[in-house]
Amino acid sequence: MIMSETLEIERHRAAIARNEISRPVRLAIESAILNQDTSFFDYGCGYGGDVQRVANLGYTSGGWDPYYYPDETITAADVVNLGYVLNVIEDIEERRQSLIQAWELTRKVLIVAAQVLINAPSKAQLAYSDGIVTKRNTFQKYYEQEELKQYIDEVLNVDAVPVALGVYFVFRDETAKESFKAIRFFSRTSTPRIRIPTKRFEDYQELLQPLMQFFTHRGRLPVKGELETEAEILTEFANYRRAFNVILQATDEAEWDAIAYRRSLDIQVYLALTHFDQRPRFSQLPAEMRHDIKAFFGSYEEACEVADQKLFSLGKPGVVKTACEKSKIGKHTRGALYVHISALAALDPLLRIYEGCASRTIGRVDGATLIKYYTDQPQISYLFYPEFDTDPHPALTASINIDLKTLYVTHRDYSNRANPPVLHRKETFVTANYPLYEQFAKLTQQEQELGLLKQKSEIGTREGWQKCLAAHGVEIRGHEVYQI
């Protein structure tokens, strides 16, 4: 399906108008693909907004465009951007050559962004060649998300990595690609706090801090050469195990075990999802991940077998439904489980892999608030509540739905609806360590005591909720209920 002006296009145009970095390039910066150690070239740079903004960050930046900057030198760079160029080239062979030329300029990563089909066709559009002619009489080629990947892969003989809707990264180095793919499945963990500050720990706390940080991140002890302060620690303790024993005397060992267990689950999720592509050889994995796998599973074969068992189990009837029903995280309804995006890493690994089956197709869903797991059909939705933290009962502004059988992507816009759906019981969507959990829970308790939440079918929309508040003679300011 085609929508006349997708959300992605609007964001891109607004960014150019404000001379802000476009989303594809911003994603490259946020993921550290593009930084001060890499050079940037925008192939088909248009007015040159990205070129200038990237340069303003102190990065090496250049660009070329056949219409606006035809005299600029076309040069190779570490990171090359081909942003929203493929859409506007009518000639199929010229489009193909543009992609090839951009790839030939790329030393490390090529960013390819194009407009994707995520909604119903506009009556103002006319079919033209393999694209459309817009109401402004300009050509646009719209892709399905999977179609865009297939096109990039076939033309360049690569395995493009989806980063977001209509945005792909193409890596020169396989190890760098796998490192990038794995990072998105890392759980965020906190270093266990000091419970019993023993004299020996206090004496060496500064020396032991890098070791604590390493274990917090990797879930294991380092191997030779992984820690910059290795020489100092080994000089004092002879080996990492002895040094870590001093840490255990001052902290809760169970918390460190939980970190290691969660890290092993992260690897299982990552490996399960590599099954859909050509699974990398062990030698193609980043060195730190190879050490992780040896520490947690003993061998790559064992790790892949464990991961595949979880993946294949998702094909059995009722497995996803059972996992949703057993989840202690999220809000349960008759046909779905709703989970805040921040709680994803804390879910059962089966549900993490299931969500990964959706996000591996569309990449990162920027701005999504909740994930909706359907228990009666193979679908996942990403729901957008931009005021989730600040509005006590935020309204739904948009949703992106993915059919896991067809990989069909549907976008719905609720932002202009007079009576959008609203949320209640916000604490049920998040984990107990969410910064605003107590505030959310306190409001829910007040609302329950006043009987505001009894009529579930009537308060699910903004108008219904406002009628309920009026009938009870109350209003909500901040996250507090007040009598009128």
C-alpha positions in Angstrom: 0.0 0.0 0.0 1.1 3.6 -0.6 0.4 6.7 1.4 0.8 10.1 -0.3 3.0 11.5 2.5 4.4 8.9 4.8 5.4 9.8 8.3 9.0 9.1 7.3 8.9 11.5 4.4 7.4 14.3 6.5 10.2 13.9 9.1 12.8 14.0 6.4 11.4 17.2 4.8 10.9 18.9 8.1 14.5 18.2 9.0 15.8 19.7 5.7 13.6 22.7 6.2 15.1 23.3 9.7 18.6 22.4 8.4 18.7 19.5 10.8 20.4 16.2 10.2 18.1 13.7 8.5 17.0 10.6 10.3 19.2 8.1 8.4 22.3 10.1 9.1 21.2 10.8 12.7 20.8 7.0 13.2 24.4 6.5 11.9 25.6 9.1 14.5 23.6 7.6 17.3 24.9 4.1 16.6 28.5 5.5 16.4 28.8 4.4 12.8 29.5 8.0 12.0 31.9 9.9 14.3 34.9 12.1 14.4 37.1 9.2 13.4 35.2 8.6 10.2 34.7 10.6 7.0 31.2 11.3 5.6 30.1 11.8 2.0 26.5 12.5 0.9 26.0 11.2 -2.6 23.0 13.1 -3.9 23.1 15.7 -1.1 20.3 18.0 -2.4 20.6 21.4 -0.8 23.5 20.0 1.3 21.8 20.3 4.8 23.3 17.0 6.0 26.8 17.9 4.7 26.8 21.2 6.6 25.3 19.8 9.9 27.7 16.9 10.0 30.6 19.3 9.4 29.3 21.5 12.2 29.8 18.5 14.5 33.4 18.5 13.7 33.3 15.6 11.3 35.0 15.4 7.9 32.1 15.9 5.6 31.5 16.4 1.9 28.8 16.0 -0.7 27.7 16.0 -4.4 24.4 16.5 -6.2 23.8 16.5 -9.9 21.5 19.5 -9.7 22.5 21.6 -6.8 26.3 20.8 -6.4 27.3 19.3 -9.8 30.8 20.8 -9.6 31.8 19.3 -6.2 34.4 16.5 -6.3 33.0 13.0 -5.8 35.2 11.4 -3.2 35.4 8.1 -1.3 34.5 8.1 2.4 34.2 5.8 5.4 30.4 6.5 5.5 28.5 7.3 2.4 24.8 8.4 2.4 22.4 7.7 -0.4 19.4 9.3 1.2 16.1 9.4 -0.5 17.8 9.3 -3.9 16.6 6.0 -5.3 13.0 7.2 -5.1 13.3 10.1 -7.5 15.3 8.4 -10.4 12.8 7.4 -13.1 15.3 5.4 -15.3 15.7 1.9 -13.8 19.3 1.4 -15.0 20.3 4.9 -13.8 18.8 4.1 -10.4 20.8 0.9 -10.3 24.1 2.6 -11.3 23.6 5.3 -8.6 23.4 2.6 -6.0 26.5 0.9 -7.3 28.5 4.1 -7.6 27.6 5.1 -4.0 28.8 1.6 -2.8 32.1 2.0 -4.7 32.7 5.2 -2.8 32.1 3.4 0.5 35.0 2.3 2.7 33.0 1.1 5.7 29.2 1.7 5.7 26.7 2.8 3.1 23.5 4.3 4.3 20.6 3.7 1.9 17.3 5.4 2.7 14.2 5.4 0.5 10.5 6.0 0.9 8.5 2.9 1.9 4.9 1.8 1.5 3.1 1.7 4.8 -0.4 2.9 4.1 -3.2 3.3 1.6 -2.7 5.0 -1.8 -3.6 8.6 -2.2 -6.2 9.4 -4.8 -3.9 12.3 -5.9 -1.3 9.9 -7.2 -1.0 8.3 -10.7 0.9 5.2 -11.6 4.0 5.8 -13.7 6.6 3.2 -14.7 7.4 1.3 -11.5 6.7 4.3 -9.4 4.1 7.1 -9.2 3.7 10.7 -10.3 2.8 12.9 -7.3 0.4 15.8 -7.2 3.5 18.1 -7.6 4.2 16.2 -10.9 7.4 14.7 -9.6 8.4 11.0 -9.9 8.5 8.8 -6.8 9.4 5.2 -6.6 7.9 3.6 -3.4 9.3 0.4 -2.0 8.0 -2.3 0.3 10.4 -2.6 3.2 11.4 -6.1 2.3 11.5 -5.1 -1.4 14.0 -2.4 -0.7 16.3 -4.9 1.1 16.0 -7.4 -1.7 16.9 -4.7 -4.2 20.0 -3.5 -2.3 21.1 -7.1 -1.7 20.7 -8.2 -5.3 22.3 -5.1 -6.9 25.3 -5.0 -4.5 25.5 -8.7 -3.6 25.4 -7.9 0.1 23.3 -8.5 3.2 21.8 -5.0 4.0 20.9 -4.5 7.7 17.5 -2.8 8.4 17.9 0.1 10.8 14.5 1.7 10.6 11.6 1.9 8.1 13.2 2.7 4.8 16.7 2.9 6.2 19.4 0.2 5.7 23.1 0.1 6.5 25.4 -1.9 4.2 28.7 -2.9 5.8 32.0 -3.6 4.1 33.3 -5.7 7.1 31.3 -8.7 8.2 32.5 -8.5 11.8 31.5 -4.9 12.1 28.1 -5.8 10.7 27.5 -8.6 13.3 28.7 -6.3 16.1 26.1 -3.7 15.0 23.3 -6.3 14.8 24.2 -7.8 18.2 24.3 -4.5 20.1 20.6 -3.9 19.7 19.9 -7.0 21.8 22.1 -6.0 24.7 20.2 -5.7 28.0 20.9 -2.6 30.0 22.3 -3.5 33.4 23.5 -1.6 36.4 26.5 -2.4 38.5 25.5 -4.0 41.8 25.7 -1.6 44.7 28.2 -2.0 47.5 26.4 -3.7 50.5 29.3 -4.6 52.8 32.2 -2.2 52.3 35.0 -4.5 53.5 38.4 -3.0 54.3 40.1 -5.0 51.5 37.6 -3.8 48.9 37.9 -0.2 50.0 41.6 -0.4 49.7 41.4 -1.6 46.1 38.0 -0.1 45.0 39.5 2.3 42.4 41.6 -0.5 40.9 38.7 -2.9 40.8 36.2 -0.4 39.3 37.1 -1.2 35.6 36.7 -4.9 36.3 33.2 -4.3 37.8 32.2 -2.2 34.8 33.5 -4.9 32.4 31.5 -7.6 34.1 28.4 -5.4 34.2 28.6 -5.0 30.4 29.7 -8.5 29.3 28.5 -10.7 32.2 31.8 -12.4 32.5 35.4 -11.9 33.5 37.8 -10.5 30.8 40.3 -12.6 28.9 43.8 -11.6 28.2 44.1 -8.2 26.5 40.5 -7.1 27.0 41.0 -4.7 29.9 43.2 -1.7 29.7 44.1 -2.0 33.4 44.9 -5.6 33.1 48.6 -5.3 34.2 47.8 -3.3 37.3 45.1 -5.8 38.4 47.1 -8.9 37.7 50.2 -7.5 39.4 48.1 -7.1 42.6 45.9 -10.2 42.4 47.6 -12.6 40.0 44.3 -13.4 38.2 40.9 -11.9 37.6 39.1 -14.5 39.7 40.9 -13.5 42.8 40.2 -9.9 42.1 36.6 -10.6 41.5 36.3 -12.5 44.8 37.2 -9.3 46.6 34.3 -7.6 44.8 32.0 -10.4 45.8 32.8 -9.9 49.5 31.3 -6.4 49.2 28.4 -7.0 46.9 25.6 -9.5 46.3 26.8 -12.4 44.2 23.2 -13.2 43.1 23.1 -9.8 41.3 26.3 -10.6 39.3 24.8 -14.0 38.5 21.7 -12.3 37.2 23.8 -10.1 35.0 25.6 -13.1 33.5 22.3 -14.9 32.9 20.7 -12.0 31.2 23.8 -11.6 29.0 23.5 -15.2 28.0 19.9 -14.6 27.0 20.9 -11.6 24.9 23.2 -13.8 22.9 20.5 -16.4 22.4 18.1 -13.8 21.1 20.8 -12.5 18.7 21.8 -15.9 17.4 18.2 -17.1 17.0 17.5 -14.2 14.7 20.6 -14.9 12.6 18.9 -18.1 11.5 16.8 -16.0 9.0 19.9 -14.8 7.2 23.1 -16.5 6.4 24.3 -17.2 9.9 27.8 -15.8 10.4 30.8 -18.1 10.9 32.3 -18.0 14.3 35.3 -16.2 13.0 33.1 -13.4 11.6 31.8 -12.6 15.1 33.4 -9.8 17.1 36.2 -11.1 19.4 34.3 -10.0 22.5 31.2 -12.0 21.4 33.3 -15.1 20.7 34.6 -14.9 24.2 31.1 -14.4 25.5 29.9 -17.6 23.7 32.8 -19.7 25.0 32.1 -18.4 28.6 28.4 -19.1 28.6 27.9 -22.0 26.2 31.3 -23.7 25.7 31.0 -23.7 21.9 29.3 -21.9 19.0 27.5 -25.0 18.0 25.9 -25.4 21.4 24.9 -21.7 21.5 23.3 -21.9 18.1 21.5 -25.1 19.1 20.0 -23.5 22.2 19.0 -20.4 20.3 17.4 -22.4 17.5 15.4 -24.5 19.9 13.8 -21.3 21.2 13.2 -19.9 17.8 11.6 -23.1 16.4 9.4 -23.5 19.4 7.6 -20.2 18.4 6.1 -22.1 15.5 4.2 -24.5 17.8 0.5 -23.6 18.4 -0.1 -21.7 21.6 3.6 -21.1 22.5 3.4 -17.3 22.1 0.0 -17.1 23.8 1.3 -19.1 26.8 4.4 -17.0 27.1 2.3 -13.8 27.0 -0.1 -15.1 29.6 2.7 -16.2 31.9 4.5 -12.8 31.6 4.8 -10.9 34.9 5.6 -7.8 32.9 3.1 -5.9 30.9 -0.7 -5.3 30.8 -2.8 -8.3 29.9 -6.0 -8.1 27.8 -8.2 -10.7 26.3 -6.3 -10.8 23.0 -2.9 -9.2 23.7 0.0 -8.3 26.0 1.1 -4.7 26.1 4.6 -3.9 27.2 6.5 -0.6 27.4 9.5 -0.5 25.1 11.9 -0.1 28.0 10.8 -3.5 29.4 11.5 -5.5 26.3 14.9 -6.8 27.5 13.3 -8.0 30.7 10.8 -10.3 29.0 10.9 -14.0 28.5 13.5 -14.6 25.7 10.8 -16.3 23.6 8.9 -13.0 23.5 12.1 -11.1 22.8 12.8 -13.4 19.8 9.2 -13.1 18.6 9.5 -9.3 18.7 12.8 -9.6 16.9 11.1 -11.4 14.1 9.2 -8.2 13.5 12.0 -5.6 14.1 14.5 -7.6 12.0 12.2 -6.6 9.1 11.7 -2.9 9.9 14.7 -2.2 12.1 14.3 0.3 15.0 10.9 1.9 15.5 11.8 5.4 16.5 9.5 6.9 19.1 7.4 3.8 19.8 6.1 3.6 23.4 4.4 0.2 23.7 4.7 -3.1 22.0 1.5 -5.0 21.5 1.8 -8.8 21.3 -1.3 -10.3 19.8 -2.1 -13.7 21.3 -4.6 -14.8 18.7 -2.8 -14.0 15.5 0.8 -13.6 14.3 1.1 -9.9 14.6 3.0 -7.2 16.6 2.1 -3.6 16.8 4.2 -0.6 17.9 2.1 2.1 19.6 3.1 5.7 19.9 2.2 7.6 23.1 4.6 10.6 23.0 3.2 12.0 26.3 3.5 8.7 28.2 5.6 10.1 31.0 4.0 13.5 31.4 0.3 12.9 30.6 -1.5 10.8 33.3 -3.7 9.4 30.5 -1.8 9.8 27.2 -3.5 9.6 23.9 -2.5 7.2 21.1 -1.0 9.2 18.1 0.1 6.5 15.7 0.6 2.7 15.3 2.7 0.5 13.1 1.5 -3.1 12.7 3.6 -5.9 11.3 2.0 -9.1 10.0 4.6 -11.8 10.8 3.3 -14.1 8.1 3.4 -11.6 5.2 5.8 -9.0 6.7 3.2 -6.5 5.6 3.6 -3.1 7.4 0.6 -0.9 8.1 0.7 2.6 9.6 -2.3 4.3 11.2 -2.4 7.9 12.3 -4.5 8.9 15.3 -3.1 12.3 15.8 -6.0 14.2 14.3 -8.8 12.1 15.8 -11.1 14.0 18.1 -11.6 10.9 20.3 -8.4 8.9 20.3 -7.8 5.9 22.7 -6.1 6.7 26.0 -4.2 4.7 28.6 -4.9 3.8 32.2 -2.9 2.0 34.8 0.4 3.0 33.2 2.5 1.2 35.9 1.3 -2.1 34.4 3.2 -1.5 31.2 6.6 -0.9 32.8 8.9 -2.7 35.2 9.1 -1.8 38.9 12.4 0.0 38.4 11.0 2.4 35.8 11.7 5.9 37.2 8.1 7.0 37.3 6.6 3.6 38.4 5.6 4.8 41.9 4.0 7.9 40.6 1.9 5.9 38.1 0.9 3.3 40.7 -0.2 6.0 43.2 -2.5 7.6 40.6 -4.0 4.2 39.7 -4.7 3.5 43.4 -6.5 6.9 43.8 -8.6 6.2 40.7 -9.5 2.7 41.9 -10.6 4.0 45.3 -12.8 6.6 43.6 -14.3 4.0 41.3 -13.1 5.7 38.1 -11.8 2.5 36.6 -14.8 0.2 36.9 -16.4 0.8 33.5 -13.5 -0.4 31.3 -15.5 -0.4 28.1 -16.5 3.3 28.6 -13.3 4.9 29.6 -11.0 3.7 26.8 -11.3 6.9 24.8 -10.6 10.5 25.6 -14.3 11.5 25.5 -15.4 8.5 27.6 -12.7 9.2 30.2 -13.7 12.9 30.4 -17.3 12.0 30.9 -16.3 9.6 33.7 -14.3 12.3 35.5 -17.2 14.8 35.1 -19.7 12.3 36.5 -17.5 11.7 39.6 -16.8 15.4 40.0 -13.0 15.2 39.8 -10.2 16.3 37.6 -6.6 15.2 37.2 -3.7 17.6 37.4 -0.3 16.1 36.9 -0.6 12.6 38.4 -3.0 13.6 41.2 -6.8 13.4 41.5 -8.6 16.5 42.8 -12.2 17.1 43.7 -13.8 19.9 41.6 
